[in-house]
Amino acid sequence: MTEIQFIAQTKTLIDGLKSVCANYGLGNDASEFNIISQVFLYKYLNDKFIHEAKKIEPELSQAEDFQSAYEKLSEDKKQFLLARIGNKAAKLKPEQLIAYLFNNSNQPNFGEIIFDGTLRSISAENIDIYSVSSATGVKDKMFDDISFFIRDASQRDAFCRALLNKLVNISFEKMFTEKYDFFATIFEYLIKDYNSDSGGKYAEYYTPHAVARIMAAILVKEGEKSASVYDPSAGSGTLLMNIAHAIGEKNCTIYSEDISQKSANMLRLNLILNNLQHSIPNIIKGNTILQPAHLGKKFKYIVSNPPFKLDFSDYQADLTKDSFKERFFAGVPNIAKTKKESMAIYLLFIQHIMYSLDAKGKAAIVVPTGFITAQSGIERKIREALIERNWLRGVVSMPSNIFASTGTNVSIVFIDKEADSEKIVLVDASKLGKTIKEGKNQKTVLEPKEEQRIIDAMNQKNAEEDFSVVVTKEEVMAKNYSFSAGQYFEVKIEYIEITTEEFAQKMQTYESNFSQLFAEGNELDKKILENLKGLKYE
């Protein structure tokens, strides 16, 4: 099955689940997103278990009916199977699989006792591996009692049966052998009805694939054997998935934080689908800036597309205390007198990332392009520190509207504690890409060759006219620490050789043209005066 087929199949399933919700009065309801994302989680856990079980137990891999064969295994074989699966998949018993629920869906009180009861037991028995923790260490509840989203108790069994019927004939098993970076596409499709203007409350959960691919291709060197990867504002995990694929899933451990429960749930799905479930215990739902859960760790790679603006006035004063000064060395933005929601929280994320890198650490951060040239304040202090510490590897200024959800121009800042301060690469990719319509908004899309052009300029340290420059630390300091490639491009004046006769003829032409324009102007002045004289008071 190809990626295109899988996306089509998944979108069909999403449509089917949304249809069920609509038929039971939950279309576009606040609970609809929770229902669909939790049903997906159950489906992924089910299919991942089957995939792993077939690799271990020949009786199951050869059986025409997996459910029946699993039920017939001896208790010893079942226990041995679960032990061998380890943390590769959730440990599911025969009565916890989708096929079992489907075969028993006509039982009395199916929704509450069998459907919800199964999900509760899966959550309890797999809490150590599959539950997301809060900053305080409390494990989340993987599943709600889904039947109770239906207020009419008489409809709950039918609702749960309808959801189950959408799952039973679709298999994601083959997907677990592949590396797919399409989850942002799926997530965008999943939330489209809740995000009709493409800039709504779910917009922060995904990053365009082009940005994610470019960041991973520039950051990761070939042959990486073991690495820790961190995203302090992870969203649904697109950046993490791309860098994990570049390193190799078995060679990296992922850590993440995000204040959103929805984000944590989507990232958990993404990790399961991409064979990274061993990192689920490292997903933290919490406030990265105020109460970072991973503060005691240092990371080899950090990727981030942090929120640019957010109201953090409630805890701004806490961040100015002495205990935060080492991490926020350049300062904390003041509380805005108006529009507190526009406070530049991304500046805190940049400083947090710099603090969190290990001795050889590398990072890629999406920032508003205004950051790279601001001549005062925290922005300037951060840029000075990057240059003076010799940490700046380079900057790529992206095309406008690369994010359909924001009109803010963005750049990617690449940090490397082993950077070459004599060869800092600045790329102006603002003129690349083609504009397409997405909903009510314009979006810029990069062609693969354009992505590669950016990657090559950074990795090969190429200087290309009006596109990229390679500069030294001293040159950046001389330009007031500007990270904008355009300020380093040569200004070229073209000189054209002409004869004395050609010059005289050009001057005569200019003189004649101006004389004609002046004559026309005089005529207009006369007509205006005549019209004014003709005006009468009535």
C-alpha positions as CSV (number, residue, x, y, z in Angstrom):
1,M,0.0,0.0,0.0
2,T,1.4,3.4,-1.0
3,E,1.4,6.6,1.1
4,I,-1.3,8.0,-1.2
5,Q,-3.5,4.9,-0.7
6,F,-3.0,5.1,3.1
7,I,-3.9,8.7,3.2
8,A,-7.1,8.1,1.1
9,Q,-8.0,5.2,3.4
10,T,-7.5,7.2,6.5
11,K,-9.5,10.2,5.2
12,T,-12.3,7.8,4.4
13,L,-12.2,6.5,8.0
14,I,-12.2,10.1,9.3
15,D,-15.2,10.9,7.1
16,G,-17.0,7.7,8.4
17,L,-16.4,8.6,12.0
18,K,-17.5,12.1,11.5
19,S,-20.7,10.8,9.8
20,V,-21.4,8.6,12.8
21,C,-21.0,11.6,15.2
22,A,-23.3,13.7,13.0
23,N,-25.9,11.0,12.9
24,Y,-26.0,11.0,16.7
25,G,-26.1,14.7,17.1
26,L,-22.4,15.3,17.8
27,G,-21.4,16.8,14.5
28,N,-18.9,19.7,15.1
29,D,-19.6,19.2,18.8
30,A,-16.8,19.9,21.3
31,S,-16.6,16.2,22.0
32,E,-16.3,15.1,18.3
33,F,-12.6,15.7,18.2
34,N,-12.0,13.7,21.4
35,I,-14.1,10.8,20.1
36,I,-12.4,10.6,16.8
37,S,-8.8,10.9,18.1
38,Q,-9.5,8.3,20.8
39,V,-11.0,5.9,18.3
40,F,-7.9,6.3,16.2
41,L,-5.7,5.6,19.2
42,Y,-7.6,2.3,19.9
43,K,-7.4,1.3,16.3
44,Y,-3.6,2.0,16.2
45,L,-3.1,0.0,19.4
46,N,-5.1,-2.9,18.0
47,D,-3.4,-3.1,14.7
48,K,0.1,-2.5,16.1
49,F,-0.4,-5.4,18.5
50,I,-1.6,-7.7,15.7
51,H,1.4,-6.6,13.6
52,E,3.9,-7.4,16.4
53,A,2.1,-10.7,17.5
54,K,2.3,-12.1,14.0
55,K,6.1,-11.5,13.9
56,I,6.5,-13.5,17.1
57,E,3.9,-16.4,16.9
58,P,3.8,-18.5,13.7
59,E,0.3,-19.8,14.7
60,L,-1.0,-16.3,14.5
61,S,0.9,-15.2,11.3
62,Q,-0.4,-18.2,9.4
63,A,-4.0,-18.1,10.7
64,E,-6.8,-17.0,8.4
65,D,-8.7,-15.6,11.4
66,F,-6.3,-13.9,13.8
67,Q,-9.0,-13.4,16.5
68,S,-10.0,-17.1,16.6
69,A,-6.4,-18.3,16.6
70,Y,-5.4,-15.9,19.4
71,E,-8.3,-17.0,21.6
72,K,-7.3,-20.7,21.1
73,L,-3.7,-20.2,22.3
74,S,-2.9,-21.7,25.6
75,E,-2.6,-19.3,28.6
76,D,1.2,-20.0,28.7
77,K,1.6,-19.1,25.0
78,K,-0.5,-16.0,25.5
79,Q,1.7,-14.9,28.5
80,F,4.9,-15.7,26.6
81,L,3.6,-13.7,23.6
82,L,2.9,-10.6,25.7
83,A,6.2,-10.9,27.4
84,R,8.1,-11.0,24.1
85,I,6.2,-8.1,22.7
86,G,7.5,-6.0,25.6
87,N,7.1,-2.3,24.8
88,K,6.8,-2.7,21.1
89,A,3.0,-2.6,21.3
90,A,0.2,-2.4,23.9
91,K,-0.3,-5.7,25.7
92,L,-3.8,-6.7,24.5
93,K,-5.8,-9.7,25.5
94,P,-8.1,-11.5,23.0
95,E,-11.2,-9.9,24.6
96,Q,-9.7,-6.4,24.1
97,L,-9.3,-6.6,20.3
98,I,-11.7,-4.9,17.8
99,A,-12.7,-8.2,16.3
100,Y,-13.9,-9.5,19.7
101,L,-15.9,-6.3,20.4
102,F,-17.4,-6.6,16.9
103,N,-18.4,-10.2,17.5
104,N,-20.1,-9.3,20.8
105,S,-21.6,-6.0,19.8
106,N,-25.2,-7.2,20.2
107,Q,-24.7,-7.9,23.9
108,P,-26.9,-6.0,26.4
109,N,-25.3,-2.7,27.6
110,F,-22.6,-3.1,25.0
111,G,-21.6,0.5,25.0
112,E,-20.9,1.0,28.7
113,I,-19.8,-2.5,29.8
114,I,-18.0,-3.9,26.8
115,F,-16.9,-0.9,24.7
116,D,-16.0,1.6,27.4
117,G,-15.0,-1.2,29.8
118,T,-12.5,-2.5,27.2
119,L,-10.9,0.9,26.7
120,R,-10.7,1.5,30.5
121,S,-8.9,-1.8,31.0
122,I,-6.5,-1.2,28.1
123,S,-5.6,2.2,29.6
124,A,-5.0,0.8,33.1
125,E,-2.9,-2.2,31.9
126,N,-0.7,-0.1,29.6
127,I,-0.4,3.1,31.6
128,D,3.4,2.9,32.0
129,I,4.1,2.8,28.2
130,Y,1.2,4.6,26.6
131,S,0.0,7.2,29.0
132,V,1.2,10.8,28.7
133,S,2.4,12.5,31.9
134,S,1.7,15.9,33.2
135,A,4.6,18.1,34.5
136,T,3.8,16.8,38.0
137,G,4.1,13.2,36.9
138,V,0.4,12.3,36.9
139,K,-0.4,9.9,34.1
140,D,-3.3,10.8,31.8
141,K,-6.4,8.7,31.2
142,M,-6.0,7.4,27.6
143,F,-9.7,7.0,27.0
144,D,-12.9,8.7,28.1
145,D,-16.1,6.8,28.5
146,I,-17.1,7.3,24.9
147,S,-20.6,6.1,25.2
148,F,-21.4,8.8,27.7
149,F,-20.9,11.5,25.1
150,I,-24.4,10.5,24.0
151,R,-26.9,11.9,26.5
152,D,-29.7,9.6,25.5
153,A,-28.8,6.4,27.2
154,S,-31.0,4.4,24.9
155,Q,-28.7,5.4,21.9
156,R,-25.3,4.6,23.5
157,D,-25.1,1.0,22.4
158,A,-26.0,1.8,18.8
159,F,-23.5,4.7,18.8
160,C,-20.6,2.5,19.9
161,R,-21.6,-0.2,17.4
162,A,-21.6,2.4,14.6
163,L,-18.1,3.6,15.5
164,L,-16.9,0.0,15.7
165,N,-18.4,-0.9,12.3
166,K,-16.1,1.8,10.7
167,L,-13.0,0.2,12.2
168,V,-13.5,-3.5,11.6
169,N,-12.8,-3.6,7.8
170,I,-9.7,-1.3,7.7
171,S,-6.2,-2.4,8.6
172,F,-3.2,-0.2,9.3
173,E,-0.9,-3.2,9.9
174,K,1.3,-2.6,6.8
175,M,1.9,0.9,7.8
176,F,4.0,-0.1,10.7
177,T,6.7,-1.4,8.4
178,E,7.0,2.0,6.6
179,K,8.3,5.5,7.4
180,Y,5.7,8.0,6.8
181,D,5.8,11.8,7.3
182,F,2.2,12.4,6.3
183,F,0.6,12.8,9.7
184,A,0.3,16.6,9.4
185,T,-1.7,16.0,6.3
186,I,-4.0,13.6,8.1
187,F,-4.2,16.0,11.1
188,E,-5.1,18.9,8.9
189,Y,-7.9,16.9,7.3
190,L,-9.1,15.7,10.7
191,I,-9.5,19.2,12.0
192,K,-10.7,21.0,8.9
193,D,-14.3,21.3,10.1
194,Y,-13.1,22.8,13.4
195,N,-10.7,25.2,11.7
196,S,-12.6,26.6,8.8
197,D,-10.5,29.8,8.4
198,S,-7.2,27.9,8.6
199,G,-6.1,30.0,11.5
200,G,-8.2,28.7,14.3
201,K,-7.5,27.1,17.6
202,Y,-5.9,23.9,16.2
203,A,-3.5,25.7,13.8
204,E,-0.5,25.3,16.1
205,Y,-0.5,21.6,16.1
206,Y,1.2,21.1,12.8
207,T,4.2,22.5,10.8
208,P,4.4,22.4,7.0
209,H,6.3,19.4,5.7
210,A,8.7,21.5,3.6
211,V,9.9,23.3,6.8
212,A,10.2,20.0,8.7
213,R,12.1,18.3,5.9
214,I,14.5,21.2,5.4
215,M,15.2,21.3,9.2
216,A,15.9,17.6,9.4
217,A,18.1,17.4,6.3
218,I,20.2,20.3,7.5
219,L,20.5,19.2,11.1
220,V,21.3,15.5,10.9
221,K,24.6,14.1,9.7
222,E,24.7,10.7,8.1
223,G,25.6,7.8,10.4
224,E,24.1,9.1,13.6
225,K,24.1,6.2,16.0
226,S,22.5,7.4,19.1
227,A,20.8,10.7,19.8
228,S,18.3,12.4,22.1
229,V,15.8,14.7,20.3
230,Y,13.7,17.3,22.0
231,D,10.9,19.6,21.0
232,P,9.7,22.0,23.8
233,S,6.5,23.0,21.8
234,A,5.8,19.7,20.0
235,G,2.3,20.1,18.6
236,S,1.4,16.9,16.7
237,G,5.1,16.0,16.2
238,T,5.8,16.7,12.5
239,L,9.2,18.2,13.3
240,L,10.1,15.3,15.6
241,M,8.9,12.6,13.1
242,N,11.1,14.1,10.3
243,I,14.3,14.2,12.4
244,A,13.6,10.8,13.9
245,H,13.3,9.3,10.4
246,A,16.6,11.1,9.4
247,I,18.4,9.6,12.4
248,G,16.6,6.3,12.5
249,E,13.9,5.4,14.9
250,K,16.0,2.8,16.7
251,N,18.8,5.3,17.1
252,C,16.9,8.1,18.8
253,T,14.9,8.8,21.9
254,I,12.3,11.6,21.7
255,Y,11.4,14.0,24.4
256,S,8.6,16.6,24.1
257,E,6.6,19.1,26.0
258,D,3.4,21.0,25.1
259,I,0.8,22.7,27.2
260,S,-2.0,21.3,25.1
261,Q,-3.7,17.9,25.9
262,K,-4.9,17.7,22.3
263,S,-1.3,18.1,21.1
264,A,-0.1,15.3,23.4
265,N,-2.8,13.0,22.2
266,M,-2.0,13.6,18.5
267,L,1.7,13.2,19.2
268,R,1.1,9.9,20.9
269,L,-0.8,8.6,17.8
270,N,2.1,9.8,15.6
271,L,4.7,8.0,17.7
272,I,2.7,4.7,17.6
273,L,2.3,4.9,13.8
274,N,6.0,5.6,13.3
275,N,7.5,2.9,15.5
276,L,8.5,5.4,18.2
277,Q,6.2,4.2,21.0
278,H,9.2,3.6,23.3
279,S,9.4,7.4,23.6
280,I,5.7,7.9,24.7
281,P,6.7,8.1,28.4
282,N,8.8,11.2,27.5
283,I,5.8,13.1,26.3
284,I,4.9,15.7,28.9
285,K,1.8,17.9,29.0
286,G,2.9,21.0,30.8
287,N,4.2,24.6,30.7
288,T,7.7,24.3,29.2
289,I,8.6,27.9,30.1
290,L,7.4,28.0,33.7
291,Q,7.7,24.3,34.8
292,P,9.9,22.5,32.3
293,A,9.8,18.8,32.9
294,H,13.1,18.0,31.1
295,L,15.2,20.8,32.6
296,G,17.7,18.3,34.1
297,K,18.5,16.8,30.6
298,K,20.6,18.1,27.8
299,F,19.9,17.2,24.2
300,K,21.8,16.4,21.0
301,Y,19.1,17.7,18.7
302,I,16.3,20.3,19.4
303,V,13.7,21.3,16.9
304,S,10.9,23.7,17.5
305,N,8.2,25.8,15.9
306,P,7.2,27.7,19.1
307,P,4.2,29.9,19.5
308,F,5.3,33.4,18.5
309,K,2.8,35.3,20.7
310,L,1.0,34.3,23.9
311,D,-0.3,36.0,27.0
312,F,1.9,34.8,29.8
313,S,1.3,37.8,32.0
314,D,0.0,35.6,34.8
315,Y,3.4,34.2,35.5
316,Q,5.7,36.8,33.9
317,A,6.9,38.0,37.3
318,D,7.9,34.5,38.3
319,L,10.2,34.3,35.3
320,T,12.2,37.4,36.4
321,K,13.3,35.7,39.6
322,D,17.0,34.8,40.2
323,S,16.3,31.1,39.7
324,F,15.4,31.7,36.0
325,K,18.2,34.2,35.2
326,E,20.6,31.6,33.8
327,R,18.1,30.1,31.5
328,F,16.6,33.5,30.4
329,F,20.0,35.2,30.1
330,A,18.7,37.8,27.6
331,G,15.7,38.8,29.6
332,V,11.9,38.3,29.8
333,P,9.5,40.3,27.7
334,N,7.6,42.9,29.7
335,I,3.8,42.6,30.2
336,A,2.1,44.4,27.4
337,K,-0.1,47.4,28.4
338,T,-2.6,46.4,25.7
339,K,-2.9,43.2,23.7
340,K,-1.3,40.9,26.2
341,E,-2.0,38.1,23.8
342,S,0.8,39.5,21.6
343,M,3.6,39.0,24.2
344,A,6.6,37.6,22.4
345,I,6.8,34.2,24.2
346,Y,9.0,32.8,21.3
347,L,11.9,34.7,22.8
348,L,11.7,32.6,25.9
349,F,11.6,29.4,23.9
350,I,14.8,30.4,22.0
351,Q,16.6,30.9,25.3
352,H,15.2,27.7,26.8
353,I,16.5,25.8,23.7
354,M,20.0,27.3,24.0
355,Y,20.0,26.3,27.7
356,S,18.9,22.7,26.9
357,L,21.6,21.8,24.3
358,D,24.3,19.4,25.2
359,A,28.0,20.1,24.6
360,K,27.7,19.2,20.9
361,G,24.1,20.1,20.5
362,K,22.3,21.3,17.4
363,A,19.0,23.1,17.0
364,A,16.6,24.5,14.4
365,I,14.0,27.0,15.4
366,V,11.2,28.7,13.4
367,V,11.1,32.4,14.3
368,P,9.3,35.5,13.0
369,T,11.6,37.0,10.4
370,G,11.6,40.3,12.3
371,F,13.8,38.6,15.0
372,I,16.8,38.3,12.6
373,T,17.2,42.1,12.2
374,A,15.7,43.7,15.4
375,Q,18.3,46.3,16.6
376,S,17.4,46.4,20.3
377,G,15.9,44.4,23.1
378,I,15.9,40.7,23.8
379,E,16.1,39.8,20.1
380,R,19.4,41.7,19.7
381,K,20.9,40.2,22.9
382,I,20.1,36.6,21.8
383,R,21.7,37.2,18.4
384,E,24.8,38.7,20.0
385,A,25.1,35.7,22.2
386,L,24.8,33.3,19.3
387,I,27.6,35.1,17.5
388,E,29.9,35.6,20.4
389,R,29.5,32.0,21.6
390,N,30.2,30.8,18.0
391,W,26.9,28.9,17.9
392,L,25.3,30.3,14.8
393,R,25.4,27.9,11.9
394,G,23.1,29.8,9.6
395,V,19.6,31.2,8.9
396,V,17.1,30.5,6.1
397,S,14.5,33.2,5.5
398,M,11.4,31.4,4.1
399,P,8.8,32.6,1.6
400,S,5.8,34.4,2.9
401,N,2.7,32.4,3.6
402,I,4.7,29.1,3.9
403,F,2.3,28.7,6.9
404,A,-1.3,29.0,5.7
405,S,-2.3,29.7,9.3
406,T,-0.3,32.9,9.7
407,G,0.7,35.8,7.5
408,T,3.8,36.3,9.6
409,N,7.0,35.8,7.6
410,V,9.2,33.2,9.1
411,S,12.9,32.2,9.2
412,I,14.7,29.2,10.5
413,V,17.6,29.7,12.8
414,F,20.2,26.9,12.9
415,I,22.3,26.6,16.1
416,D,25.3,24.4,16.4
417,K,27.7,24.4,19.3
418,E,30.4,23.1,16.9
419,A,29.6,25.7,14.2
420,D,32.3,27.2,12.0
421,S,32.3,30.9,12.9
422,E,34.2,31.6,9.6
423,K,31.5,30.1,7.4
424,I,28.0,31.2,8.6
425,V,25.5,30.6,5.8
426,L,22.6,33.0,5.3
427,V,19.9,32.1,2.8
428,D,17.2,34.2,1.3
429,A,14.6,31.8,0.1
430,S,11.8,34.4,0.2
431,K,11.4,34.4,-3.6
432,L,11.0,30.6,-4.0
433,G,7.7,28.6,-4.2
434,K,4.4,29.0,-5.9
435,T,1.2,30.3,-4.3
436,I,-1.9,28.2,-4.0
437,K,-5.3,28.8,-2.6
438,E,-6.1,27.0,0.7
439,G,-9.5,27.8,1.9
440,K,-9.7,31.5,2.3
441,N,-6.0,31.9,2.5
442,Q,-3.0,31.9,0.3
443,K,-0.2,29.3,0.9
444,T,3.2,29.1,-0.6
445,V,4.4,25.6,-1.6
446,L,8.0,24.7,-2.4
447,E,9.0,22.3,-5.1
448,P,11.3,19.4,-4.2
449,K,14.2,21.0,-6.2
450,E,13.7,24.3,-4.3
451,E,13.8,22.4,-0.9
452,Q,17.0,20.8,-2.1
453,R,18.5,24.1,-3.2
454,I,18.1,25.4,0.3
455,I,19.5,22.3,1.9
456,D,22.5,22.3,-0.4
457,A,23.3,25.9,0.2
458,M,23.4,25.3,4.0
459,N,25.1,21.9,4.0
460,Q,27.6,22.7,1.2
461,K,28.1,26.3,2.4
462,N,27.3,27.6,-1.1
463,A,27.3,31.3,-1.9
464,E,24.8,32.0,-4.7
465,E,24.0,35.4,-6.2
466,D,20.9,37.0,-4.6
467,F,20.2,33.7,-2.8
468,S,22.9,32.8,-0.2
469,V,26.0,34.2,1.3
470,V,28.8,32.7,3.5
471,V,30.0,35.2,6.1
472,T,32.3,35.4,9.0
473,K,31.6,36.1,12.6
474,E,33.3,39.5,12.2
475,E,31.2,40.4,9.2
476,V,28.0,39.7,11.1
477,M,29.2,41.9,14.0
478,A,30.0,44.7,11.6
479,K,26.4,44.5,10.3
480,N,25.0,45.1,13.7
481,Y,24.5,41.3,14.2
482,S,22.0,41.1,11.3
483,F,21.1,37.6,10.3
484,S,19.4,38.7,7.1
485,A,21.1,37.4,3.9
486,G,19.9,40.4,1.9
487,Q,22.0,42.8,3.9
488,Y,25.1,41.0,2.7
489,F,24.3,40.8,-1.0
490,E,26.5,43.0,-3.2
491,V,24.8,46.0,-4.7
492,K,25.7,46.0,-8.4
493,I,25.5,49.0,-10.8
494,E,25.6,48.1,-14.4
495,Y,27.6,50.5,-16.6
496,I,26.8,50.7,-20.3
497,E,29.3,52.0,-22.8
498,I,27.9,54.7,-25.2
499,T,29.4,57.1,-27.7
500,T,29.3,60.9,-27.5
501,E,26.7,61.0,-30.3
502,E,24.5,58.4,-28.5
503,F,24.7,60.5,-25.3
504,A,23.7,63.7,-27.1
505,Q,20.8,62.0,-28.8
506,K,19.5,60.6,-25.5
507,M,19.7,64.0,-23.9
508,Q,17.9,65.6,-26.8
509,T,15.1,63.0,-26.5
510,Y,14.8,63.6,-22.8
511,E,14.7,67.4,-23.4
512,S,12.0,67.0,-26.1
513,N,9.8,64.8,-23.9
514,F,10.0,67.1,-20.9
515,S,9.2,70.2,-23.1
516,Q,6.1,68.4,-24.4
517,L,5.0,67.5,-20.8
518,F,5.6,71.0,-19.6
519,A,3.5,72.4,-22.6
520,E,0.7,70.0,-21.7
521,G,0.9,71.1,-18.1
522,N,0.6,74.8,-19.1
523,E,-2.5,74.0,-21.2
524,L,-4.1,72.2,-18.2
525,D,-3.3,75.2,-15.9
526,K,-5.1,77.6,-18.4
527,K,-8.2,75.4,-18.6
528,I,-8.4,75.1,-14.8
529,L,-8.2,79.0,-14.4
530,E,-10.9,79.4,-17.1
531,N,-13.2,77.0,-15.3
532,L,-12.7,78.7,-12.0
533,K,-13.6,82.1,-13.6
534,G,-16.8,80.5,-14.9
535,L,-18.0,79.5,-11.5
536,K,-21.1,81.5,-10.2
537,Y,-22.7,81.7,-6.8
538,E,-26.3,80.5,-6.8
